[in-house]
Amino acid sequence: MLTEPRAGRLAAWGNALLAGLVSPDDAVLAIVGEDAVHRVEGLPGESAPVGLTLALGRLRALGVTGLRVALPAPGHPLGLSGPPEFNARALDAEEAVVCYGAAFGLVPEVHEAGPEGDVHVEVVWHVLPVREAPPADVPSLGDAERELAEALREATEVLTRLDVAGSGPVAEAAIDAYRARAERGREVLAPGYPPRAVRVLELAQRVGTLIGVATESGHGGAVSSVEIFARREALRPVERTARRAQVAAYNSVVEERERGVR
């Protein structure tokens, strides 16, 4: 829950690059993050994988003007528009980027090697055709913010009633630590995003932290199977709401452009 999706970094910094707000080198550096290298495979006109700089330039030349994020889960094709082959690949990866302006999508394949603490990570983004249609189940920023705040209140009440460690000081400490790392290391979103998108993404990440701590803390004080089931049921909708809010935040630049706001 604490991990920023690679699709989010690619979409956010790709959008900033397409808008001319960052240089190609800065965009690629932010997208790759702590990974060793990212390559893109399946670009029209390319017979072999290419680097991100070339790939983003080629996508622009092919008509891409924006990038959206999809974060699907079983039974919830969040951000996807088809066809089935692309949806299946995205669901298997649990994330994808969908291009705006040209019918392409990118799905990451992650390769890891090396011992714990010194893992070498390479990512290959596979370019596949997508259906040009509205993405599934993505709320507006305003709706996402309201839904997320309500879901957080409801889940916290239930978890507190069940005496789950993730709803109290342990969760607050984890959230504080997460914020400290974020302040030291990265921007929440790339340049060009509206302040509300930053706020929504920060809240979604806070909710993700709470869910992660509650999930990892064992059964806490929930000693009966009924209470354990209640905790799971409380977390299920809030996790779904947090994912929807994340997608709404990452996609807000493209959505505003589509509505003619910018």
Beta strands, then each sheet from edge to edge (+ up, - down):
strand 1: 37-41
strand 2: 50-51
strand 3: 66-70
strand 4: 96-100
strand 5: 104-113
strand 6: 120-129
sheet 1: 2+ 1- 6- 5+ 4- 3+
end
